[in-house]
Amino acid sequence: MLLELYATAVEALRSLSRYVQAHDLVVQLRGAVESRAVIDQAKGIIMGSLAISGDATFSCWRVVPA
């Protein structure tokens, strides 16, 4: 009986750990998607206003200090 209880508790902790890892990954992915949307918008604005390609836009970002 005690061994079964221990095994159940261990499995519950493993499940909790997997859940926490998955939750953290979801949070990171949401942040990346939101950042990507902002970057794509800025890239489009620069491309349109300067009439340059996407690669040229990223080259400009590498040259301009933050």
CHARMM-style PDB file with segment names, atoms N, HN, CA, C and O in Angstrom:
ATOM      1  N   MET     1       0.808  -1.191   0.000  1.00  0.00      PROA
ATOM      2  CA  MET     1       0.000   0.000   0.000  1.00  0.00      PROA
ATOM      3  C   MET     1       0.858   1.265   0.000  1.00  0.00      PROA
ATOM      4  O   MET     1       0.613   2.184  -0.781  1.00  0.00      PROA
ATOM      5  N   LEU     2       1.856   1.311   0.869  1.00  0.00      PROA
ATOM      6  HN  LEU     2       2.056   0.564   1.503  1.00  0.00      PROA
ATOM      7  CA  LEU     2       2.729   2.472   0.962  1.00  0.00      PROA
ATOM      8  C   LEU     2       3.543   2.630  -0.325  1.00  0.00      PROA
ATOM      9  O   LEU     2       3.760   3.749  -0.790  1.00  0.00      PROA
ATOM     10  N   LEU     3       3.986   1.527  -0.888  1.00  0.00      PROA
ATOM     11  HN  LEU     3       3.810   0.618  -0.510  1.00  0.00      PROA
ATOM     12  CA  LEU     3       4.754   1.571  -2.129  1.00  0.00      PROA
ATOM     13  C   LEU     3       3.897   2.104  -3.270  1.00  0.00      PROA
ATOM     14  O   LEU     3       4.393   2.868  -4.098  1.00  0.00      PROA
ATOM     15  N   GLU     4       2.642   1.726  -3.334  1.00  0.00      PROA
ATOM     16  HN  GLU     4       2.239   1.106  -2.661  1.00  0.00      PROA
ATOM     17  CA  GLU     4       1.736   2.227  -4.371  1.00  0.00      PROA
ATOM     18  C   GLU     4       1.526   3.731  -4.225  1.00  0.00      PROA
ATOM     19  O   GLU     4       1.509   4.462  -5.215  1.00  0.00      PROA
ATOM     20  N   LEU     5       1.372   4.176  -3.011  1.00  0.00      PROA
ATOM     21  HN  LEU     5       1.386   3.582  -2.207  1.00  0.00      PROA
ATOM     22  CA  LEU     5       1.205   5.602  -2.740  1.00  0.00      PROA
ATOM     23  C   LEU     5       2.452   6.375  -3.167  1.00  0.00      PROA
ATOM     24  O   LEU     5       2.348   7.441  -3.773  1.00  0.00      PROA
ATOM     25  N   TYR     6       3.614   5.842  -2.853  1.00  0.00      PROA
ATOM     26  HN  TYR     6       3.698   4.975  -2.360  1.00  0.00      PROA
ATOM     27  CA  TYR     6       4.875   6.462  -3.248  1.00  0.00      PROA
ATOM     28  C   TYR     6       4.984   6.536  -4.767  1.00  0.00      PROA
ATOM     29  O   TYR     6       5.348   7.578  -5.313  1.00  0.00      PROA
ATOM     30  N   ALA     7       4.672   5.443  -5.448  1.00  0.00      PROA
ATOM     31  HN  ALA     7       4.376   4.597  -5.004  1.00  0.00      PROA
ATOM     32  CA  ALA     7       4.747   5.398  -6.907  1.00  0.00      PROA
ATOM     33  C   ALA     7       3.786   6.409  -7.537  1.00  0.00      PROA
ATOM     34  O   ALA     7       4.129   7.067  -8.520  1.00  0.00      PROA
ATOM     35  N   THR     8       2.608   6.529  -6.981  1.00  0.00      PROA
ATOM     36  HN  THR     8       2.329   5.995  -6.183  1.00  0.00      PROA
ATOM     37  CA  THR     8       1.634   7.500  -7.475  1.00  0.00      PROA
ATOM     38  C   THR     8       2.139   8.926  -7.275  1.00  0.00      PROA
ATOM     39  O   THR     8       1.985   9.770  -8.158  1.00  0.00      PROA
ATOM     40  N   ALA     9       2.732   9.193  -6.133  1.00  0.00      PROA
ATOM     41  HN  ALA     9       2.857   8.507  -5.416  1.00  0.00      PROA
ATOM     42  CA  ALA     9       3.268  10.531  -5.842  1.00  0.00      PROA
ATOM     43  C   ALA     9       4.415  10.868  -6.793  1.00  0.00      PROA
ATOM     44  O   ALA     9       4.505  11.992  -7.287  1.00  0.00      PROA
ATOM     45  N   VAL    10       5.280   9.904  -7.045  1.00  0.00      PROA
ATOM     46  HN  VAL    10       5.207   8.991  -6.644  1.00  0.00      PROA
ATOM     47  CA  VAL    10       6.403  10.126  -7.960  1.00  0.00      PROA
ATOM     48  C   VAL    10       5.877  10.425  -9.360  1.00  0.00      PROA
ATOM     49  O   VAL    10       6.361  11.344 -10.020  1.00  0.00      PROA
ATOM     50  N   GLU    11       4.903   9.665  -9.812  1.00  0.00      PROA
ATOM     51  HN  GLU    11       4.510   8.919  -9.276  1.00  0.00      PROA
ATOM     52  CA  GLU    11       4.333   9.906 -11.144  1.00  0.00      PROA
ATOM     53  C   GLU    11       3.645  11.266 -11.220  1.00  0.00      PROA
ATOM     54  O   GLU    11       3.712  11.943 -12.246  1.00  0.00      PROA
ATOM     55  N   ALA    12       2.988  11.662 -10.140  1.00  0.00      PROA
ATOM     56  HN  ALA    12       2.934  11.112  -9.307  1.00  0.00      PROA
ATOM     57  CA  ALA    12       2.342  12.981 -10.106  1.00  0.00      PROA
ATOM     58  C   ALA    12       3.385  14.087 -10.206  1.00  0.00      PROA
ATOM     59  O   ALA    12       3.171  15.075 -10.908  1.00  0.00      PROA
ATOM     60  N   LEU    13       4.501  13.934  -9.520  1.00  0.00      PROA
ATOM     61  HN  LEU    13       4.675  13.131  -8.950  1.00  0.00      PROA
ATOM     62  CA  LEU    13       5.570  14.934  -9.593  1.00  0.00      PROA
ATOM     63  C   LEU    13       6.188  14.986 -10.987  1.00  0.00      PROA
ATOM     64  O   LEU    13       6.526  16.064 -11.477  1.00  0.00      PROA
ATOM     65  N   ARG    14       6.333  13.844 -11.615  1.00  0.00      PROA
ATOM     66  HN  ARG    14       6.059  12.969 -11.216  1.00  0.00      PROA
ATOM     67  CA  ARG    14       6.862  13.816 -12.988  1.00  0.00      PROA
ATOM     68  C   ARG    14       5.897  14.515 -13.939  1.00  0.00      PROA
ATOM     69  O   ARG    14       6.314  15.272 -14.815  1.00  0.00      PROA
ATOM     70  N   SER    15       4.616  14.258 -13.760  1.00  0.00      PROA
ATOM     71  HN  SER    15       4.276  13.643 -13.049  1.00  0.00      PROA
ATOM     72  CA  SER    15       3.611  14.904 -14.602  1.00  0.00      PROA
ATOM     73  C   SER    15       3.626  16.411 -14.394  1.00  0.00      PROA
ATOM     74  O   SER    15       3.537  17.179 -15.352  1.00  0.00      PROA
ATOM     75  N   LEU    16       3.736  16.824 -13.151  1.00  0.00      PROA
ATOM     76  HN  LEU    16       3.808  16.199 -12.373  1.00  0.00      PROA
ATOM     77  CA  LEU    16       3.799  18.247 -12.842  1.00  0.00      PROA
ATOM     78  C   LEU    16       5.030  18.882 -13.487  1.00  0.00      PROA
ATOM     79  O   LEU    16       4.951  19.982 -14.034  1.00  0.00      PROA
ATOM     80  N   SER    17       6.147  18.201 -13.423  1.00  0.00      PROA
ATOM     81  HN  SER    17       6.212  17.307 -12.978  1.00  0.00      PROA
ATOM     82  CA  SER    17       7.374  18.714 -14.023  1.00  0.00      PROA
ATOM     83  C   SER    17       7.217  18.873 -15.533  1.00  0.00      PROA
ATOM     84  O   SER    17       7.634  19.884 -16.099  1.00  0.00      PROA
ATOM     85  N   ARG    18       6.620  17.883 -16.182  1.00  0.00      PROA
ATOM     86  HN  ARG    18       6.282  17.062 -15.723  1.00  0.00      PROA
ATOM     87  CA  ARG    18       6.388  17.965 -17.635  1.00  0.00      PROA
ATOM     88  C   ARG    18       5.436  19.103 -17.965  1.00  0.00      PROA
ATOM     89  O   ARG    18       5.624  19.806 -18.957  1.00  0.00      PROA
ATOM     90  N   TYR    19       4.413  19.287 -17.133  1.00  0.00      PROA
ATOM     91  HN  TYR    19       4.260  18.716 -16.327  1.00  0.00      PROA
ATOM     92  CA  TYR    19       3.460  20.373 -17.341  1.00  0.00      PROA
ATOM     93  C   TYR    19       4.148  21.729 -17.235  1.00  0.00      PROA
ATOM     94  O   TYR    19       3.945  22.606 -18.075  1.00  0.00      PROA
ATOM     95  N   VAL    20       4.962  21.893 -16.199  1.00  0.00      PROA
ATOM     96  HN  VAL    20       5.128  21.181 -15.516  1.00  0.00      PROA
ATOM     97  CA  VAL    20       5.666  23.165 -15.993  1.00  0.00      PROA
ATOM     98  C   VAL    20       6.601  23.449 -17.166  1.00  0.00      PROA
ATOM     99  O   VAL    20       6.672  24.585 -17.635  1.00  0.00      PROA
ATOM    100  N   GLN    21       7.314  22.439 -17.643  1.00  0.00      PROA
ATOM    101  HN  GLN    21       7.257  21.516 -17.262  1.00  0.00      PROA
ATOM    102  CA  GLN    21       8.208  22.610 -18.794  1.00  0.00      PROA
ATOM    103  C   GLN    21       7.423  23.002 -20.033  1.00  0.00      PROA
ATOM    104  O   GLN    21       7.843  23.889 -20.776  1.00  0.00      PROA
ATOM    105  N   ALA    22       6.297  22.359 -20.265  1.00  0.00      PROA
ATOM    106  HN  ALA    22       5.956  21.639 -19.662  1.00  0.00      PROA
ATOM    107  CA  ALA    22       5.466  22.673 -21.427  1.00  0.00      PROA
ATOM    108  C   ALA    22       4.904  24.092 -21.312  1.00  0.00      PROA
ATOM    109  O   ALA    22       4.858  24.825 -22.300  1.00  0.00      PROA
ATOM    110  N   HSD    23       4.485  24.473 -20.123  1.00  0.00      PROA
ATOM    111  HN  HSD    23       4.523  23.877 -19.320  1.00  0.00      PROA
ATOM    112  CA  HSD    23       3.957  25.826 -19.905  1.00  0.00      PROA
ATOM    113  C   HSD    23       5.039  26.867 -20.186  1.00  0.00      PROA
ATOM    114  O   HSD    23       4.780  27.867 -20.856  1.00  0.00      PROA
ATOM    115  N   ASP    24       6.237  26.638 -19.682  1.00  0.00      PROA
ATOM    116  HN  ASP    24       6.447  25.825 -19.137  1.00  0.00      PROA
ATOM    117  CA  ASP    24       7.341  27.575 -19.918  1.00  0.00      PROA
ATOM    118  C   ASP    24       7.640  27.697 -21.409  1.00  0.00      PROA
ATOM    119  O   ASP    24       7.901  28.795 -21.900  1.00  0.00      PROA
ATOM    120  N   LEU    25       7.604  26.589 -22.124  1.00  0.00      PROA
ATOM    121  HN  LEU    25       7.391  25.697 -21.724  1.00  0.00      PROA
ATOM    122  CA  LEU    25       7.842  26.605 -23.558  1.00  0.00      PROA
ATOM    123  C   LEU    25       6.767  27.415 -24.280  1.00  0.00      PROA
ATOM    124  O   LEU    25       7.073  28.189 -25.187  1.00  0.00      PROA
ATOM    125  N   VAL    26       5.528  27.237 -23.884  1.00  0.00      PROA
ATOM    126  HN  VAL    26       5.280  26.607 -23.148  1.00  0.00      PROA
ATOM    127  CA  VAL    26       4.423  27.993 -24.493  1.00  0.00      PROA
ATOM    128  C   VAL    26       4.617  29.488 -24.269  1.00  0.00      PROA
ATOM    129  O   VAL    26       4.416  30.288 -25.183  1.00  0.00      PROA
ATOM    130  N   VAL    27       5.004  29.861 -23.066  1.00  0.00      PROA
ATOM    131  HN  VAL    27       5.167  29.211 -22.323  1.00  0.00      PROA
ATOM    132  CA  VAL    27       5.237  31.278 -22.758  1.00  0.00      PROA
ATOM    133  C   VAL    27       6.359  31.828 -23.638  1.00  0.00      PROA
ATOM    134  O   VAL    27       6.241  32.929 -24.175  1.00  0.00      PROA
ATOM    135  N   GLN    28       7.435  31.078 -23.786  1.00  0.00      PROA
ATOM    136  HN  GLN    28       7.532  30.183 -23.349  1.00  0.00      PROA
ATOM    137  CA  GLN    28       8.554  31.513 -24.627  1.00  0.00      PROA
ATOM    138  C   GLN    28       8.138  31.629 -26.092  1.00  0.00      PROA
ATOM    139  O   GLN    28       8.506  32.586 -26.774  1.00  0.00      PROA
ATOM    140  N   LEU    29       7.375  30.661 -26.569  1.00  0.00      PROA
ATOM    141  HN  LEU    29       7.075  29.884 -26.015  1.00  0.00      PROA
ATOM    142  CA  LEU    29       6.935  30.695 -27.961  1.00  0.00      PROA
ATOM    143  C   LEU    29       5.994  31.862 -28.223  1.00  0.00      PROA
ATOM    144  O   LEU    29       6.081  32.506 -29.269  1.00  0.00      PROA
ATOM    145  N   ARG    30       5.099  32.138 -27.288  1.00  0.00      PROA
ATOM    146  HN  ARG    30       5.028  31.614 -26.438  1.00  0.00      PROA
ATOM    147  CA  ARG    30       4.212  33.299 -27.450  1.00  0.00      PROA
ATOM    148  C   ARG    30       5.016  34.589 -27.540  1.00  0.00      PROA
ATOM    149  O   ARG    30       4.735  35.448 -28.376  1.00  0.00      PROA
ATOM    150  N   GLY    31       6.002  34.717 -26.687  1.00  0.00      PROA
ATOM    151  HN  GLY    31       6.230  34.019 -26.008  1.00  0.00      PROA
ATOM    152  CA  GLY    31       6.863  35.898 -26.723  1.00  0.00      PROA
ATOM    153  C   GLY    31       7.598  36.020 -28.038  1.00  0.00      PROA
ATOM    154  O   GLY    31       7.728  37.116 -28.583  1.00  0.00      PROA
ATOM    155  N   ALA    32       8.083  34.893 -28.554  1.00  0.00      PROA
ATOM    156  HN  ALA    32       7.978  34.003 -28.111  1.00  0.00      PROA
ATOM    157  CA  ALA    32       8.800  34.910 -29.829  1.00  0.00      PROA
ATOM    158  C   ALA    32       7.882  35.301 -30.973  1.00  0.00      PROA
ATOM    159  O   ALA    32       8.273  36.068 -31.852  1.00  0.00      PROA
ATOM    160  N   VAL    33       6.669  34.780 -30.967  1.00  0.00      PROA
ATOM    161  HN  VAL    33       6.351  34.156 -30.252  1.00  0.00      PROA
ATOM    162  CA  VAL    33       5.708  35.107 -32.032  1.00  0.00      PROA
ATOM    163  C   VAL    33       5.344  36.585 -31.981  1.00  0.00      PROA
ATOM    164  O   VAL    33       5.274  37.243 -33.019  1.00  0.00      PROA
ATOM    165  N   GLU    34       5.112  37.108 -30.785  1.00  0.00      PROA
ATOM    166  HN  GLU    34       5.168  36.573 -29.942  1.00  0.00      PROA
ATOM    167  CA  GLU    34       4.776  38.524 -30.648  1.00  0.00      PROA
ATOM    168  C   GLU    34       5.943  39.403 -31.092  1.00  0.00      PROA
ATOM    169  O   GLU    34       5.733  40.405 -31.776  1.00  0.00      PROA
ATOM    170  N   SER    35       7.157  39.044 -30.716  1.00  0.00      PROA
ATOM    171  HN  SER    35       7.327  38.230 -30.161  1.00  0.00      PROA
ATOM    172  CA  SER    35       8.336  39.800 -31.131  1.00  0.00      PROA
ATOM    173  C   SER    35       8.498  39.747 -32.641  1.00  0.00      PROA
ATOM    174  O   SER    35       8.825  40.750 -33.276  1.00  0.00      PROA
ATOM    175  N   ARG    36       8.269  38.582 -33.204  1.00  0.00      PROA
ATOM    176  HN  ARG    36       8.003  37.768 -32.689  1.00  0.00      PROA
ATOM    177  CA  ARG    36       8.416  38.412 -34.648  1.00  0.00      PROA
ATOM    178  C   ARG    36       7.437  39.310 -35.399  1.00  0.00      PROA
ATOM    179  O   ARG    36       7.800  39.894 -36.420  1.00  0.00      PROA
ATOM    180  N   ALA    37       6.208  39.430 -34.913  1.00  0.00      PROA
ATOM    181  HN  ALA    37       5.914  38.956 -34.083  1.00  0.00      PROA
ATOM    182  CA  ALA    37       5.218  40.271 -35.573  1.00  0.00      PROA
ATOM    183  C   ALA    37       5.665  41.729 -35.565  1.00  0.00      PROA
ATOM    184  O   ALA    37       5.512  42.429 -36.566  1.00  0.00      PROA
ATOM    185  N   VAL    38       6.210  42.187 -34.454  1.00  0.00      PROA
ATOM    186  HN  VAL    38       6.334  41.619 -33.641  1.00  0.00      PROA
ATOM    187  CA  VAL    38       6.686  43.570 -34.359  1.00  0.00      PROA
ATOM    188  C   VAL    38       7.874  43.782 -35.293  1.00  0.00      PROA
ATOM    189  O   VAL    38       7.956  44.804 -35.974  1.00  0.00      PROA
ATOM    190  N   ILE    39       8.780  42.833 -35.324  1.00  0.00      PROA
ATOM    191  HN  ILE    39       8.713  42.002 -34.771  1.00  0.00      PROA
ATOM    192  CA  ILE    39       9.949  42.924 -36.207  1.00  0.00      PROA
ATOM    193  C   ILE    39       9.509  42.957 -37.665  1.00  0.00      PROA
ATOM    194  O   ILE    39      10.023  43.757 -38.447  1.00  0.00      PROA
ATOM    195  N   ASP    40       8.565  42.099 -38.039  1.00  0.00      PROA
ATOM    196  HN  ASP    40       8.148  41.449 -37.404  1.00  0.00      PROA
ATOM    197  CA  ASP    40       8.083  42.086 -39.423  1.00  0.00      PROA
ATOM    198  C   ASP    40       7.408  43.397 -39.797  1.00  0.00      PROA
ATOM    199  O   ASP    40       7.554  43.865 -40.926  1.00  0.00      PROA
ATOM    200  N   GLN    41       6.677  43.992 -38.873  1.00  0.00      PROA
ATOM    201  HN  GLN    41       6.559  43.611 -37.956  1.00  0.00      PROA
ATOM    202  CA  GLN    41       6.038  45.290 -39.145  1.00  0.00      PROA
ATOM    203  C   GLN    41       7.090  46.371 -39.356  1.00  0.00      PROA
ATOM    204  O   GLN    41       6.996  47.161 -40.296  1.00  0.00      PROA
ATOM    205  N   ALA    42       8.081  46.404 -38.491  1.00  0.00      PROA
ATOM    206  HN  ALA    42       8.157  45.762 -37.728  1.00  0.00      PROA
ATOM    207  CA  ALA    42       9.148  47.401 -38.624  1.00  0.00      PROA
ATOM    208  C   ALA    42       9.915  47.195 -39.927  1.00  0.00      PROA
ATOM    209  O   ALA    42      10.252  48.158 -40.617  1.00  0.00      PROA
ATOM    210  N   LYS    43      10.184  45.950 -40.253  1.00  0.00      PROA
ATOM    211  HN  LYS    43       9.910  45.168 -39.693  1.00  0.00      PROA
ATOM    212  CA  LYS    43      10.890  45.633 -41.492  1.00  0.00      PROA
ATOM    213  C   LYS    43      10.091  46.132 -42.695  1.00  0.00      PROA
ATOM    214  O   LYS    43      10.656  46.718 -43.618  1.00  0.00      PROA
ATOM    215  N   GLY    44       8.794  45.904 -42.686  1.00  0.00      PROA
ATOM    216  HN  GLY    44       8.335  45.428 -41.936  1.00  0.00      PROA
ATOM    217  CA  GLY    44       7.940  46.356 -43.782  1.00  0.00      PROA
ATOM    218  C   GLY    44       7.928  47.867 -43.915  1.00  0.00      PROA
ATOM    219  O   GLY    44       7.948  48.397 -45.025  1.00  0.00      PROA
ATOM    220  N   ILE    45       7.896  48.562 -42.786  1.00  0.00      PROA
ATOM    221  HN  ILE    45       7.879  48.131 -41.884  1.00  0.00      PROA
ATOM    222  CA  ILE    45       7.913  50.033 -42.817  1.00  0.00      PROA
ATOM    223  C   ILE    45       9.220  50.534 -43.414  1.00  0.00      PROA
ATOM    224  O   ILE    45       9.218  51.434 -44.255  1.00  0.00      PROA
ATOM    225  N   ILE    46      10.332  49.958 -42.985  1.00  0.00      PROA
ATOM    226  HN  ILE    46      10.334  49.227 -42.303  1.00  0.00      PROA
ATOM    227  CA  ILE    46      11.641  50.381 -43.501  1.00  0.00      PROA
ATOM    228  C   ILE    46      11.773  50.047 -44.987  1.00  0.00      PROA
ATOM    229  O   ILE    46      12.253  50.861 -45.775  1.00  0.00      PROA
ATOM    230  N   MET    47      11.344  48.847 -45.356  1.00  0.00      PROA
ATOM    231  HN  MET    47      10.955  48.185 -44.715  1.00  0.00      PROA
ATOM    232  CA  MET    47      11.421  48.445 -46.763  1.00  0.00      PROA
ATOM    233  C   MET    47      10.623  49.406 -47.642  1.00  0.00      PROA
ATOM    234  O   MET    47      11.083  49.817 -48.708  1.00  0.00      PROA
ATOM    235  N   GLY    48       9.425  49.758 -47.184  1.00  0.00      PROA
ATOM    236  HN  GLY    48       9.051  49.425 -46.318  1.00  0.00      PROA
ATOM    237  CA  GLY    48       8.569  50.645 -47.964  1.00  0.00      PROA
ATOM    238  C   GLY    48       9.092  52.064 -48.036  1.00  0.00      PROA
ATOM    239  O   GLY    48       9.070  52.688 -49.097  1.00  0.00      PROA
ATOM    240  N   SER    49       9.563  52.575 -46.908  1.00  0.00      PROA
ATOM    241  HN  SER    49       9.581  52.068 -46.047  1.00  0.00      PROA
ATOM    242  CA  SER    49      10.005  53.975 -46.893  1.00  0.00      PROA
ATOM    243  C   SER    49      11.339  54.180 -47.589  1.00  0.00      PROA
ATOM    244  O   SER    49      11.581  55.244 -48.159  1.00  0.00      PROA
ATOM    245  N   LEU    50      12.209  53.178 -47.553  1.00  0.00      PROA
ATOM    246  HN  LEU    50      12.013  52.314 -47.090  1.00  0.00      PROA
ATOM    247  CA  LEU    50      13.516  53.313 -48.194  1.00  0.00      PROA
ATOM    248  C   LEU    50      13.603  52.586 -49.534  1.00  0.00      PROA
ATOM    249  O   LEU    50      14.615  52.675 -50.230  1.00  0.00      PROA
ATOM    250  N   ALA    51      12.551  51.876 -49.887  1.00  0.00      PROA
ATOM    251  HN  ALA    51      11.729  51.804 -49.321  1.00  0.00      PROA
ATOM    252  CA  ALA    51      12.513  51.084 -51.128  1.00  0.00      PROA
ATOM    253  C   ALA    51      13.725  50.154 -51.223  1.00  0.00      PROA
ATOM    254  O   ALA    51      14.455  50.148 -52.214  1.00  0.00      PROA
ATOM    255  N   ILE    52      13.914  49.362 -50.149  1.00  0.00      PROA
ATOM    256  HN  ILE    52      13.321  49.366 -49.344  1.00  0.00      PROA
ATOM    257  CA  ILE    52      15.013  48.398 -50.126  1.00  0.00      PROA
ATOM    258  C   ILE    52      14.464  47.006 -49.827  1.00  0.00      PROA
ATOM    259  O   ILE    52      13.316  46.852 -49.409  1.00  0.00      PROA
ATOM    260  N   SER    53      15.290  46.013 -50.044  1.00  0.00      PROA
ATOM    261  HN  SER    53      16.222  46.137 -50.384  1.00  0.00      PROA
ATOM    262  CA  SER    53      14.881  44.620 -49.815  1.00  0.00      PROA
ATOM    263  C   SER    53      14.915  44.283 -48.324  1.00  0.00      PROA
ATOM    264  O   SER    53      15.436  45.033 -47.499  1.00  0.00      PROA
ATOM    265  N   GLY    54      14.339  43.131 -48.020  1.00  0.00      PROA
ATOM    266  HN  GLY    54      13.915  42.522 -48.691  1.00  0.00      PROA
ATOM    267  CA  GLY    54      14.360  42.660 -46.637  1.00  0.00      PROA
ATOM    268  C   GLY    54      15.769  42.402 -46.136  1.00  0.00      PROA
ATOM    269  O   GLY    54      16.088  42.707 -44.987  1.00  0.00      PROA
ATOM    270  N   ASP    55      16.617  41.840 -46.997  1.00  0.00      PROA
ATOM    271  HN  ASP    55      16.358  41.593 -47.931  1.00  0.00      PROA
ATOM    272  CA  ASP    55      18.010  41.604 -46.602  1.00  0.00      PROA
ATOM    273  C   ASP    55      18.727  42.911 -46.326  1.00  0.00      PROA
ATOM    274  O   ASP    55      19.500  43.014 -45.374  1.00  0.00      PROA
ATOM    275  N   ALA    56      18.469  43.911 -47.162  1.00  0.00      PROA
ATOM    276  HN  ALA    56      17.841  43.828 -47.935  1.00  0.00      PROA
ATOM    277  CA  ALA    56      19.100  45.220 -46.952  1.00  0.00      PROA
ATOM    278  C   ALA    56      18.612  45.839 -45.651  1.00  0.00      PROA
ATOM    279  O   ALA    56      19.374  46.514 -44.958  1.00  0.00      PROA
ATOM    280  N   THR    57      17.355  45.616 -45.318  1.00  0.00      PROA
ATOM    281  HN  THR    57      16.736  45.068 -45.881  1.00  0.00      PROA
ATOM    282  CA  THR    57      16.814  46.140 -44.061  1.00  0.00      PROA
ATOM    283  C   THR    57      17.555  45.554 -42.869  1.00  0.00      PROA
ATOM    284  O   THR    57      17.932  46.283 -41.952  1.00  0.00      PROA
ATOM    285  N   PHE    58      17.765  44.247 -42.875  1.00  0.00      PROA
ATOM    286  HN  PHE    58      17.459  43.654 -43.620  1.00  0.00      PROA
ATOM    287  CA  PHE    58      18.497  43.620 -41.773  1.00  0.00      PROA
ATOM    288  C   PHE    58      19.942  44.097 -41.733  1.00  0.00      PROA
ATOM    289  O   PHE    58      20.523  44.230 -40.656  1.00  0.00      PROA
ATOM    290  N   SER    59      20.525  44.356 -42.903  1.00  0.00      PROA
ATOM    291  HN  SER    59      20.053  44.248 -43.778  1.00  0.00      PROA
ATOM    292  CA  SER    59      21.884  44.900 -42.938  1.00  0.00      PROA
ATOM    293  C   SER    59      21.928  46.265 -42.269  1.00  0.00      PROA
ATOM    294  O   SER    59      22.874  46.576 -41.544  1.00  0.00      PROA
ATOM    295  N   CYS    60      20.907  47.081 -42.510  1.00  0.00      PROA
ATOM    296  HN  CYS    60      20.138  46.829 -43.099  1.00  0.00      PROA
ATOM    297  CA  CYS    60      20.830  48.399 -41.863  1.00  0.00      PROA
ATOM    298  C   CYS    60      20.742  48.247 -40.355  1.00  0.00      PROA
ATOM    299  O   CYS    60      21.384  49.001 -39.623  1.00  0.00      PROA
ATOM    300  N   TRP    61      19.960  47.286 -39.876  1.00  0.00      PROA
ATOM    301  HN  TRP    61      19.439  46.674 -40.471  1.00  0.00      PROA
ATOM    302  CA  TRP    61      19.808  47.083 -38.444  1.00  0.00      PROA
ATOM    303  C   TRP    61      21.114  46.671 -37.800  1.00  0.00      PROA
ATOM    304  O   TRP    61      21.380  47.020 -36.650  1.00  0.00      PROA
ATOM    305  N   ARG    62      21.920  45.941 -38.520  1.00  0.00      PROA
ATOM    306  HN  ARG    62      21.704  45.657 -39.454  1.00  0.00      PROA
ATOM    307  CA  ARG    62      23.210  45.519 -37.968  1.00  0.00      PROA
ATOM    308  C   ARG    62      24.166  46.695 -37.861  1.00  0.00      PROA
ATOM    309  O   ARG    62      25.039  46.696 -36.993  1.00  0.00      PROA
ATOM    310  N   VAL    63      24.023  47.702 -38.728  1.00  0.00      PROA
ATOM    311  HN  VAL    63      23.314  47.700 -39.433  1.00  0.00      PROA
ATOM    312  CA  VAL    63      24.921  48.854 -38.743  1.00  0.00      PROA
ATOM    313  C   VAL    63      24.537  49.884 -37.699  1.00  0.00      PROA
ATOM    314  O   VAL    63      25.406  50.483 -37.066  1.00  0.00      PROA
ATOM    315  N   VAL    64      23.235  50.095 -37.515  1.00  0.00      PROA
ATOM    316  HN  VAL    64      22.530  49.608 -38.030  1.00  0.00      PROA
ATOM    317  CA  VAL    64      22.758  51.124 -36.589  1.00  0.00      PROA
ATOM    318  C   VAL    64      22.877  50.615 -35.159  1.00  0.00      PROA
ATOM    319  O   VAL    64      22.339  49.555 -34.840  1.00  0.00      PROA
ATOM    320  N   PRO    65      23.573  51.350 -34.289  1.00  0.00      PROA
ATOM    321  CA  PRO    65      23.697  50.901 -32.881  1.00  0.00      PROA
ATOM    322  C   PRO    65      22.368  51.040 -32.156  1.00  0.00      PROA
ATOM    323  O   PRO    65      21.552  51.900 -32.487  1.00  0.00      PROA
ATOM    324  N   ALA    66      22.165  50.196 -31.178  1.00  0.00      PROA
ATOM    325  HN  ALA    66      22.827  49.498 -30.909  1.00  0.00      PROA
ATOM    326  CA  ALA    66      20.908  50.208 -30.404  1.00  0.00      PROA
ATOM    327  C   ALA    66      20.854  51.360 -29.444  1.00  0.00      PROA
ATOM    328  OT1 ALA    66      19.871  51.516 -28.720  1.00  0.00      PROA
TER     329      ALA     66
END
